[in-house]
Amino acid sequence: MMSLDEVNGSDTGGSSSKKKRYRTKFSAEQKEEMTQFADKLGWKIVRQHEDLVTQFCEDVGVPRNVFKVWMHNNKNNSAKRV
């Protein structure tokens, strides 16, 4: 049986949640600091640097998992800037 959303053509592609995912907005200062820190780490988060990453995220005001995703999404862009 089809749902009411499918009948009306407003199916969200399998997601049962009706809320739109929050997109993190970074300030220019946060982007610059994250880029410099990621360069320092070699664009990888390893267990040895876990305390540094946690402290950095607290200082910048970005959750650790958001910083991790940002690093993954932006590592190729940093190579193009060099």
C-alpha positions as CSV (number, residue, x, y, z in Angstrom):
1,M,0.0,0.0,0.0
2,M,1.3,3.5,-0.9
3,S,1.7,6.1,1.8
4,L,0.1,9.5,1.6
5,D,3.4,11.1,0.8
6,E,4.0,8.8,-2.1
7,V,0.6,9.6,-3.5
8,N,1.2,13.3,-3.2
9,G,4.7,13.0,-4.7
10,S,6.5,14.3,-1.6
11,D,8.5,11.2,-0.7
12,T,11.8,12.1,0.8
13,G,13.8,9.2,-0.7
14,G,13.4,6.6,2.1
15,S,14.0,8.8,5.1
16,S,11.2,8.6,7.6
17,S,12.2,11.9,9.2
18,K,10.5,15.0,8.0
19,K,13.1,17.4,9.3
20,K,15.8,18.8,7.1
21,R,19.3,18.0,8.2
22,Y,21.1,20.9,9.9
23,R,24.0,22.1,7.8
24,T,26.9,23.5,9.9
25,K,28.0,27.0,9.0
26,F,31.7,27.8,9.7
27,S,33.1,31.3,10.1
28,A,36.1,32.3,8.0
29,E,38.2,32.2,11.2
30,Q,37.1,28.7,12.0
31,K,37.8,27.5,8.4
32,E,41.3,29.1,8.5
33,E,42.1,27.5,12.0
34,M,40.8,24.1,10.9
35,T,42.8,24.2,7.7
36,Q,46.0,25.1,9.6
37,F,45.4,22.4,12.2
38,A,44.5,19.8,9.6
39,D,47.7,20.6,7.8
40,K,49.6,20.1,11.0
41,L,48.0,16.7,11.5
42,G,48.6,15.6,8.0
43,W,44.8,15.6,7.3
44,K,44.4,12.4,9.5
45,I,43.2,12.0,13.0
46,V,45.2,9.3,14.7
47,R,44.9,8.0,18.3
48,Q,48.2,9.7,19.3
49,H,46.6,13.1,18.6
50,E,43.3,12.4,20.1
51,D,43.8,14.8,23.1
52,L,45.1,17.6,20.8
53,V,42.1,17.2,18.5
54,T,39.6,17.3,21.4
55,Q,41.2,20.4,22.8
56,F,41.3,22.1,19.4
57,C,37.6,21.4,18.8
58,E,36.7,22.8,22.2
59,D,38.8,26.0,21.5
60,V,37.3,26.5,18.0
61,G,33.8,25.6,19.1
62,V,33.2,22.7,16.6
63,P,32.2,19.2,17.7
64,R,34.8,16.6,17.1
65,N,32.7,14.5,14.7
66,V,31.9,17.7,12.6
67,F,35.7,18.5,12.4
68,K,36.4,14.9,11.3
69,V,33.8,15.1,8.5
70,W,35.1,18.6,7.5
71,M,38.6,17.2,7.3
72,H,37.5,14.3,5.1
73,N,35.5,16.6,2.8
74,N,38.2,19.3,2.4
75,K,41.5,17.3,2.2
76,N,41.5,17.3,-1.6
77,N,40.8,21.0,-1.7
78,S,43.9,21.7,0.4
79,A,46.1,19.9,-2.1
80,K,44.8,22.1,-4.9
81,R,45.7,25.3,-2.9
82,V,49.4,24.4,-2.6
